[in-house]
């Protein structure tokens, strides 16, 4: 895991290159106590979700076994 320290209005860029530009741009908008507000600039076709929402999406998309447990596709 990469850990970065950023102050208000500072930016982190993920992916991209000089030719294509960043894939994801994250700006620290506000820091209030233990809460940090982030702004995400991404192409409109790239979904952005909070982790708990993404986990629910993944869980609902997985087929279930007869016992009701999610089925993990074989590696390979």
Secondary structure, DSSP 8 states (H G I E B T S, - for coil): -------TT-EEEES-BTTTB-SEEEEEEEEETTEEEEEEEE-TTS----HHHHHHHHHHHS-B-TTS-B------
